[in-house]
Amino acid sequence: MAYPHLAEEPTVDVRSAVHRCDVPPAFVEVGSSGGLPGWREAGSGRPLLLLHGWSLSGQAFDGQRALARHGYRVIAPDHAGHGLSARLRPAGATISDLAEDAAALVRHLKLDDVVVVGWSMGAMVAWELMRSLPGLPITLVGSLDMTPRLVTDAGWPYGLHGHYDAAHAGQMAIRIRQHWESLMVPVAAGLWASGAAPSSEQACAVARMMRQCSPDTLAALWQDMARQDFRAVLQAARWPLFHLYGERSRLYAPAVGRATLALQPAARFATIPGTGHAPHLERPDATNAVLLHMLRSHENAR
C-alpha cells in the first residue's frame, strides 16, 4: 500500500488516465554531437524532460512515450557514458557535468516551461539543476525512487540499502571498472520489485542498455553519487517538487520516502503499487497515470 498518512493525492484511475489501446508516437533519436548529449523525443506540447538512472539510458522511458498523447513533448536524453552519449565526456563525468549537459540541451532546443523528472541518479541530476542552474526555465521537478544522500550515517540512515558508505562506493567503483559485464545481472536484479522478476523481453532490454555504457564513466559517476548531499537543496527548493517511490523497492525502504518528504513537506508524494526501483519499466501505465496526476495537479494550481 501507499503511505496513507503521507499521500494526500486521490487515487488515479489508470484505465481512464492512459488508454492502453492508443499507440504512442515512436521516439525520434538524435545522436550526441557538438558537446550535446544524444536524446530521443516524441510528441509536442509542454516539454517533459526525463532523466534516466545510472547504467541504463533514456530508452528506459520507452513506456512514457504514451504521455505524448496527453499534450507533452517527451524528451529523454542519454547521460554522458550511456547509450547515445557513450562517447561524451570520455575523461569521465560527475553529477554536475550531467546537469550541465541537460541544461545545454534545454537551451539548444529552446525549451520553456519545462517539467524535469529524474529517476534514480537522474533525480540527483535534476536536483543539481536546482542547485547550480536556477535560471533555467523549469517549473516543476519530480524524482522517482531516489534518496537525496546515497551514503548513510547516524544522522541519515536513509541511503542505499540503509547501510552504505564511501568505502563501499570506492570498492564498487573498482569492480565496475574491472568486471562490469559480470556485474550487470545483479545490478539489473535490483531494479524490480521485491519478490518479482522481469520478463525475458524486459531483461534483454535492460541488458542492451547496460552494454552500451562506458564502465569507466559508470565508475566515476558511482563515486560522485556517493559524494552528493541534496538535503539542503530540497529544503530550500523554490521550484515545486514531487516524489514518487516504488512500493516494493529493493534499494530504498519506505522510510526513505518519508524522510525525503519531511525535507520539504510542501512536495507532492505518491507510491506506485507493486513496483520496485524502476516503476516506469515494471508498470508503465500505472506510472504514467501517477505522473499525469502530478502534472495536471501542478497545472491546475498555477
N, C-alpha and C positions, 0 to 999 in steps of 0.2 A: 504494500500500500504506500501511497504518498504520505508525507508528513502532514497529518491533518491539522496540527496546531500551527504549522508554518505556511502551508499552501492555501492562500486565500483565493486562488483562481478557481472559477467554476469548471466543472467537468466539461471536456470538449468532446463533441460527437465526431469521431474520426470519419465516419461514413459520409456525413454531410459536409465536413470541412475540406476533405480531399477526396475527389471522385476517383475511385480505383479504375474505372473504365476509361478515363481520359488518358490519351497518350501524350506525354510531355514532349516538348521540342528537344532535339538532340543537342548535346553540348558541341559548341564550336571551339576547337583548340587552337591556341596561338603559342608558338614556341618562345622560349626565352631569347631575347636579343637586346643589344644596346644597354645592358645592365639591368633590364627589366626582368622580373620573373615571368615564366610561362604561365598561361592561365587558360581556363575554359569558361564559357558562358552560354547562357540560354535565356531567351525571353527579353522583355523590355519593361520599363517602368522604374519603380524605386529600386536603387541598387542594394542588393543583398550580398555582402562580401563574406564568403565562408572561408575560414582559415583552418586548414587541416592540422592533424596531430603529427607527432614525431613518427617517422619511418613509414608513413603512408603517402598519400598525395591528395590533390583536390578531387581526384576520381572517387575518393571515398564518399563524396557528396552526390554521387550519381542519383541517388534516390530523391535528392532535393531539387532535381530539375522540375519536378511536379509543381514547385512553387512558382515557376514561370507562368503557369496558367492562372495565377491569382494576382497578376499585376506586378511581378517582381523581375528585375534583371538579375539573375542568379550568376554570380561571378566567383569562381573557385580557383585561386592561384595555387601554384606549387612553390613551396618554400625552397630556398637555396639547398642544393644537395638532394633534392627529391624530384622524381618524375620529370616533368618538362623542364625543370630548373636544375637538373642533376649536375650541370657543369657551371652553374652560377656560384660565385664566391669559392673558387677552388681551394683557397687557403684556409677555408673553414668559416664558420658563421656563429653568431651569437643571437640571442633573442632580440637585441637592439637592431642588429643587421636585418633580421626578418621583418621587423616593424618598418624600418626604412624602405625595404623593398615593397611592402604593402602600400606604404604612403606614396611611393613613386608610381605605383600602378593606379592609385586613386587619382593622382594628378594627371597621369598620361591619358586616362580615359575620361578626364574632366567630369568626375562624378560629383554629385551633390546629394545632400540629404541621405547619407549612407548609413545603413544598418550593418554593423560588423558582428559576426558570430564566430567565436573561436572554440574549437574542440580540443581538449587536452592541451598540448603545447601551443596550439593555435589560440587558446584563451590567454596564455601569457603574452603572445604577440599582440592580441587585442588590448590587453591591459597596458602593455608598453606603449602603444599608440596614445593611450590616455595620459601616460606619464610624460612622454617625451615629445609628442606631436599634438598638443591640444588644439592647434589651429586648423586641423583637418575638418572638412565638412561632414562630421559624423554626428548623428543624432540619437543613436541607441547602440548599446554594446551588450552582447549576450555571451555567456560561457556555457559550455557543455561538458559536464563531468570533469571538473578540474579543481585543484586546490591552489590558493594564492601563494603557498610556500611548500615546495616539494619535500624539504627536509623537516625532521621532527626534533623537538627538544621539549623540556619541561613546560615551556610556555606555549608551545604549538604542537600538540600531539596529533595533528590532522593532516599530515603529509602522506606521501605514497606508502601504502600498506600500514600506515600508523607507526612505522619504525625504520625510517630511512635517514641516513646522514651523509655528509660529504665524502666520507671514506667509502661508503657503498657506491656512491656515484663515480668516484675515481676508478674503483675496481671494475665497475660495469663498463666504463669508457674503454678500458684496456681490452675487455672481452669483445666489445663491439668492433674495435679495430682489427682484432686478430681472428675472430670467429663469428662474424656477422651471419654467415649462411646457417650455421647451426643454432644461432640464437633466434632466428625468425619464427620457428614453431612455438617456443614458449612465450615469446613476446606477443604473437598473434593470439595465443590462447587467452591472454589477459583482456582481450577486447570484449569477450562475450559474457553474458550474464552468468553468474554463479550457477553451476549445475547444468548449463546449456553448452551446446557446441554448434559451430557454423555448418551450413550445408556445404557440399563439395564445391558448389559454384562460388559461395562466399569465400571459402578458404582459398580457392585458386585466385580469386580477385585480389585478396589481401597479399598473397604471396607474390603476385606480379608487381604490385606496388612496392613491396619491400625490396624486391630485387632491383628496382630502378633507383635505389638510393645509394649515396656515397657513404661507405662506412666511416671514413674519416670525419665527414661533416656531421654524421649522426652522433659520433662520439663527442665531438666538440659541443654540439647542442645539448647533449645529455648532461654534460658537466655544467654548462651555463645555466640550464634549468635549475640545477641544484643550488646555484648562487642567488637565485631570484627570491624576492620577497615583495609581494604586491599587496600586502595587507593595508599599508598606509594609503596606497593608491585607491583601493576600493573604499576606504573610509572617507576619502576626500573627493570622491568621484563627482564631477559636475555634469556628466552625461548620464541619463537614465540607464539602469542596469537590469539584466535578468540573468538568473542562473538556473540551468536545467541539469538534472542528475539522473543517471541510470539507477533504477530501484535496486538492482542486484549487482552493482559494480564490484568487480573483484579488486579494484585498485583503491577505491575511496569509499569508506564506510559512511552510513547515513549521518554520522556526527560531523563529517566534513562539510556537508551541505548546510547543516545548522550553524556551524562556526563561520562559514563563508557569508551566509546571510546576515549573521549578527554584526559583521563588519560594516554593513550598510543596510539597515533594516528596511529602507525605502525600496530596495530592489524587489522585483518580482521573482517568484520562485515556483518551481514545479519539479516533480519527479515523473519519470516515464516508466510506467509499469512493465514488468517483465523484461527489462533491458539491463545491460551491463555498462561497460565503459564507452561503448560505441552505439548508442541508441539509434543513430541515423543509419547505421548499417544493419542492425538487427531488426528494427521495426520502423522503416522509413515513413510509412503512412501515419503511425502514431506520433512520431517525432515531428513530422510536418504539421500535423494538427495542432500540437502544442506551440510550435514556432509561429504558426498563423495567429493563434490566440494572443501570443505575446506581442506580435507586430501590430495587430489590429487594436489591442488594448492601448498601446502607446499612441497610435494614430488618433484614436478617439479621445485621448486625454489631452491632445495638443490644442 
